[in-house]
Amino acid sequence: MFNTFLIKYAEIGVKGKNRYLFEDALVQQIKYALKRCEGEFKIRKAQGRIYVDAEGDFDFDETVENLQTVFGIWGICPVVCVEDEGFEHLAGAVVDYVNKVYPDKKKTFKVVARRARKNYPLDTMELNREIGGVLLDAFEELTVDVHNPQIMLYVEIREKIYLYSQIIPGPGGMPVGTNGKAMLLLSGGIDSPVAGYMISKRGVKIDAVYFHAPPYTSERAKQKVVDLARRISYYSGPIYLHIVNFTDIQLAIYEKCPHEELTIIMRRYMMKIAERIAKDTECLGLITGESIGQVASQTMHSLYVTNEVCTLPVYRPCIGLDKQEIVELSEKINTYETSIQPYEDCCTIFVAKHPVTKPNLEHIKRHEEKLNEVIEELLEKALSTKELLIVRPAEEEK
């Protein structure tokens, strides 16, 4: 029955003279998402609307599922297109629509007409009244409720006439790529994939860096992170994943620095390396999954000491969320089950039994001086031997 989807957006509509740039970006993201679907689709802009037309056979559920990964979409409306051949033709189409979409007619309804084409002979109030009358005559079980209807029937008079009553929620946000690019520090945990999702939702294109520590972390631990990046890529688009061998740096820190400060000092060097890669790849900031107070390295004192090594801004979209809220988001984006797989990352292996929760910056810097003889060489080696993977949704890699 449905071969066309009306795509509703929210924030893009207030962008003024630049709105067309955001609309064009949204169209490109829709095209990217629909490449994963069976069938051919045409995406078009018309009179402040975006439409997706299926050309031939397609899977309705699969199409909706992929459209729901496109940031910038607020609602997905399956519509019926009606040629303007007079009110009687429209009335017949409305009756046919309600009859097919709602087998159970014991419902309340309201008609909401919108007349973008002002030369149509009936105004919006007349359309609401006349179409409502047609439905009441056709289905005696239907009743009108203008305040809280079970069926909200939308009738849009444009170059064609569009009928719809379903608005399937989209993810909201802004089209990816409209707000620059940033570097995500991606681990195998629950938080960082959620942070990547959240920052992408604001229109930011993301690259990612993962710190690998063989032989203390396995190839399966690395694959787990690749799998997480793949899940995020359904929303963010392809992710350039930089895999950095961090083993020698961790061992040097473990050997030369106080063990209660291991996590903080390792985090500082991770941030330094991530920033180097970010600047080389024209990223405008770093992204982490940190949440205030969740662990020792995420207290206000620890975040202050970690931030001190960075010149780029550090974005922490999970900063005010508690763990359950982050878990719920990870379940929503289908990363949770991967994140809880029992493969350790480099941070958890080298964590101290009693990590400092209120590190002193001057103490940390003084203890880092013990690394002066080796650290620059180790940093350069880590950067020069990093591995780069381009991670895409699974359907695109077949």
N, C-alpha and C positions, 0 to 999 in steps of 0.2 A: 504493500500500500504506500509506503513512504520511500521516495527516491531522492528527497532533498532535505537538507538540514539547514535551518537558520541558526547562525552562530551569534550569540549575544556576548558583548563584552561590556565591562563596567568602567574601570579607570581610564581606558583609552578614550572614552567619550568626552573627557574633560580636558583633553590635550590641546584644544584650540587649533591654531593654524598648523601645528606639527602632527595633528592626529593621523594624517595620511601615512606618515612614516611608521607609526606604530601599527596601523592597519596592514601596511605592506609586510612588516615583520611578522605579524600574526598569520597572514596568508602563507608566508614561507614556512613557518613552523607547522601549520596545518598540512601543507604538502609533504613535509618531512615525515610527520606522524602517519599519514595515510599510505605512505610507501610500504608500510608493514602490513597492509590489509590486502585481501584478495579483491580484485576488481579495479576499475578505472574510475577516477573522480575528477570533476572540474570544480575549481574554487574560483568564485567571482565576487567582486564588490559591486554593489548597486545601491544608490540612494542611502548611504550610511549604514548599509547592512552587508554582512558577509554570508554567502551561501555556499554549501557543498552539495553538488549534484552528482549522484551516482549514475554512471553511464554503463548500463547493463547490470548483470547479476552482481550482488555483493552480500556480505554477511553483516546484517544490521548490528548485532551485539558486538562483533569485533570492531566495527567502525566506531561505534560509540565509545568503546573501551579505549581506543587509541586517541580519539578526540579529547577524552578526559585526561590525557597526559600533556595537553598543550596549555602552557601558561598564557594567560590573557583571555581565555575563554571563561565566561561566567555561566553561560547556559547553552545547552544544545537542544534545539527544538526540531523534532521531526515534523515536517510540514507537508501539506497537500497543496499543490499548485492548481489554481483554477483559472481558466481563460475568462476574460471579461466578455461574456456574451449575454449580458442582461441579468437583472435580479433573479428571474425565475431559474436561470442556470445556476447562479450562486446558491439559491435556496436549496435546490436539489443536491448540490455538492455538500452543503452543510448537513443535511439530513443523512446523506450517505456516510459522511465522516463520523457522525455521532453513532450511527447504527453499527458501524464496523469497529470502532475503537471502544465503545462502551456497551457490551452485550447486556449488562445489567443496567436498566434505565431508571431504577429507583434511586435517583440522585438529584441533588440541587445543582443549578447552573447559573452562570452569568455570562453574557456576551460582552466582549471588550473589542470594539471596532476602532481602527486607526486608519484615517484617510490621508495618506501621503499625496495622493493624486487628487487635487482639489476640483477637477472637472467631473468627478464622479457624481451622478445625479442625487444621491442621498448623502446627507451629512452624517457624522458619527452617531449622534443621538438617534436619528432615524434608522440607521443601520442596526444599532443595538435593539431598538424596539421591534423592527420588522423581522430580523433574524430570530429574536426571542419568540415572537409570535409563531413563526414557522415551526420551531422546535416544539412548542407547546401543542400545536395542532397535530404534529406528527407522532409525538410520544406522550401519551397521557400520564405516564409515570413520572415524567420530569416535572420539577417545580423550580421556580425562580428564587434565588437567594443572593441579593446583591452585596451582602456583608461578608458571608463566609461560605461561598459555594464549594461544592465538591468538584465541579467541572468549571474551569475558567476557559471559555472558548475565545480565542483571539482570531480576529479577522483583519488582515492588513491589506488595504487597497493600494497597490503599487502598480508597476508596469503589468504585473499579473496580480492575482488575488491569492493570498496565502492564508491557509487555515492551520491552526495548531492549538493544542491544549496541554501539551506536555513540555515541561522545561527540565531537562536532565542536568543536574549540577555539573559544572566544569570546575577546574582547580582554581580559577581566579588568577590574580597576579598580573604580571606584565610579560610580553613576549621576550623570550630569551635573546640576548644580544643587544637589547635596547638600552642597557645600563652598564656597558663595559664588561671587563673580564677580571676574574680574581682566581687566586690559587688556593685550593682546598687541601688542608692537611688531613688526608684520609687514612684512617686506621681500620682495623677489623672490628671495632666496637659498634655500639648502637648509636652513639651520638653524632659522629662526624658525617655519616651518610645523610642523616636528618638535616644537619647544618647545610650540606650541599644542596639538598632539595629546597630548603627554605630560602637560601640566597638566590638560587636559580629562579624561584617564584617571583622575585623582584626584578627580573629581567637581566640578571648577571650571567654571562657565559662563564663556565668554570673549567679550569684545568685542575689537576690533582697531583699530589706528591705522596708517596708511601715509603716509609722507612723500614727496610727489610734487614734482618740480622741473622743471616745464615752462619753457622749451623744451628744457632739457638732458635731460630724460627724456620719452619719447614716450607717447602714449595707449596704445600697445601694452604698454609697461612697466606702466602702471596696470592694464590688463586682465589681465596676467600675475598680478598680486597678487590681483585679484578671483577669478581662476581657482583660485589657491592657497587662498584663503579658502573657496571653494566645496568644494574637496576636503576641507578640515578639517571643514566643516559636516556632512558625512556622519556624523561621529563626535560633534561638539560641539553639533549643533543650529544654528539660524539665528545668524549672526554679524552684529552691528552694526559695519560697517566705516567708520571715520572717515578720510577722505582729506584730508590737510592740505597746502596749497601752501607748500612750504618754500624756494622759490627766493630770495626777497628776503633771508631770514635767512642762507642759505648765501652769497649774494653779499656781504653785509655782513661776515660772518666772513672770507671769502676776502680782502676788501679791507683789513681792519683788524687781523687777527690773524696771528701767525707761521704760515707754511705747514706746518711740521712738527707743529703742534698743531691743524690744521684738523679732523681726524677726531674728536679728543677733545672739542673745544669744540662741534662740531656734535652729537655724541652727548649732551652735557650739555643742550643746548637741546631736542633731541628728547625727552629724558626729562622735562624741565620741562613741555613741551606735553602729552605723553602723561599725565603725572600730573594736569594740570589737567582734561583730558577724563575721566580715570578718576574723579576726585573728583566731577565733575559727574554722572557716570552710576552712582555708588554702587559702584564697583569697590574691592576691598580690597587690590589690589597690582598691580604691573606684571610682565610676563613678557617675557623676551628669549631669543634663541637663542644667547647667548654661551657659549663653551667656553674654558676657561683656556688661554692661550697660542696660540690658533689664528691670530690676527692681532695687529697692533700694538695695536689698541684693546681687546684682550681679555687683556692681561697683568694680573697681580694689581695692579700699580700703576695701570694704566689703569682697571680696574674700580672701584678705590677712588675715583679722581677722578670717575668717572661717577656713582657712587652718592651722592656728597656732595650733589648737588642734590635728592635725593629724600627725601621724608618717608614715603611709602608703602614697604612692603617690595618688593624686587625679586626675583622668582623666576626662576632660571635652570636649568631642568630638564636642559639639555644640558651643564652645567658640567664634568662629569667624563668626558664621552664624547670619543673621538677622532673624526676626520673620517669614517673608514670606518664606524664604528658609526652615526653620524648619517645617512650616505648609505644604509645598509641600512634604517634606519627610514623614511627618506623613500621608498624603493622600496616598502616594505611598505604605506605609506598612500597610494601613488600620487601623490606630489607631486614626485618627483625629475625626471621628464621635463619638467614645467612649470618647475621651478626653474632648470634649466640652459639654458632658452631665452635667446638672446643679446640680452636687452633690459636695459640698464644701469639701476640704481637711483641715487638721488641721492648715496649715500655713495661709490660706486665712481667716479663722475665727478669728484668734488672731492677725491679722496684725494691726499695728498702723496707725492712720490717717496721721501722718507726720513722717515716718520712717527716721532714720538717713541714709545718703548716704555716709558719710565719717567718719565711726566710728574710734575712737581712741582705739588701743588695750589695753593700760594701763587702760583707763577708763572702758572698757568692763570687764577686769579682776577684777577691784576693785568693780564693781557693782555685779559681779558674786559671790563675797565673801559673799553677803547677803544670798546666798543659801547654805552656808557651812553646816549648821546644819541639813539640810534635803536631800541634793541632792544625796549623796552616797546611802542612803537607797532607794530613789526613782529610781535611776538608776538600782540598783540590782533587785528591784521589777519588773521594766519594762523588764529587760532581762530574769528574771526567769519565767515570765508569758507570754512570746511571743508565738505566734501561728506559726506553720510551715505548709505551704501548698506546695505540689508539683504540679506545673501547667504545663499542656501539651496541645497540640492542641486539639480542640474539638473532632475530629475524633478518637483520641486515648482514650478519656474518655468515649466513648460509650460502 
